[in-house]
Amino acid sequence: SYVLTQPPSVSAAPGQTARITCGGNNIESRGVHWYQQKPGQAPVLVVYDDSDRPSGIPERFSGSNSGNTATLTISRVEAGDEADYHCQVWAGSSDPVIFGGGTKLTVL
Amino acid sequence: QFQLVQSGPELKKPGASVKVSCKASGYSFTNYAIHWVRQAPGQRLEWMGWINAGNGHTKFSQKFQDRVTITTDTYASTAYMELSSLTTEDTAVYFCARDEAIFGVGRYFAPWGQGTLVTVSS
């Protein structure tokens, strides 16, 4: 089955840029969605279809997808961005919905 | 605003079943599919299955297909997920989420319900 690999943790100082990766075999052929999850809360969509932003999500959140790696980039990191971030794709297999292991963003 | 509101926390004994509800509001319930996703402590999000709220078609993860049932009450705009033969490994927060695809599946999930904690303990 298809596997998505994320780093367990990423850190960034306020005002800096955080990049969270999501690795998968030829992931560029799939649309990647990203969710933000704060402690005790449900996931919230922050980027869909690799690089599109839902309404209400700041422009500081952006995404890209190339080769075997998709990346969520958070510019000008704020304390409120501290959360777990999960990537998700459709794999088209018997278990079609795949999530990455999640990355904890720590704002220093 | 689209919203999914789930039922409250559950405490179950091993071997029992649990049924979690997910009430939708703010959109046409039968136009979208509802997915169920769980998150065990310290684990990744895990997809369990979906139901097309328009025609009742379901698909389940191989891991859960023998003991999960997903249904809807279209008049109440509510989806249900029932998991049977519970073990302590089923202790998790269970989420419902709407698939953004109209009359199908295959898009992103938004919105999500607030989550329901199911604790399995003897």
Contacts between the chains, C-beta under 8 A, distances in Angstrom:
chain1	res1	chain2	res2	distance
A	33	B	108	4.1
A	33	B	109	7.4
A	35	B	45	8.0
A	35	B	109	7.6
A	41	B	114	7.7
A	41	B	115	7.9
A	42	B	95	5.8
A	42	B	111	7.9
A	42	B	112	4.0
A	42	B	113	6.4
A	42	B	114	5.5
A	42	B	115	5.4
A	43	B	45	7.1
A	43	B	95	7.4
A	43	B	97	7.8
A	43	B	109	7.5
A	43	B	112	5.5
A	44	B	110	7.8
A	44	B	112	7.3
A	45	B	108	5.6
A	45	B	109	6.9
A	45	B	110	4.4
A	48	B	100	7.7
A	48	B	107	7.6
A	48	B	108	4.3
A	49	B	108	7.5
A	54	B	110	6.7
A	86	B	44	7.3
A	86	B	45	5.6
A	88	B	45	7.7
A	88	B	108	7.3
A	88	B	109	7.4
A	90	B	106	5.6
A	94	B	62	5.5
A	95	B	47	6.9
A	95	B	61	5.0
A	95	B	62	5.8
A	95	B	63	7.5
A	96	B	47	7.9
A	96	B	59	7.5
A	97	B	35	6.9
A	97	B	37	7.8
A	97	B	47	3.8
A	97	B	50	7.9
A	98	B	47	7.4
A	99	B	37	7.8
A	99	B	44	5.4
A	99	B	45	4.1
A	99	B	46	7.1
A	99	B	47	6.9
A	100	B	44	6.9
A	101	B	44	4.6
A	102	B	44	5.6
A	102	B	45	7.2
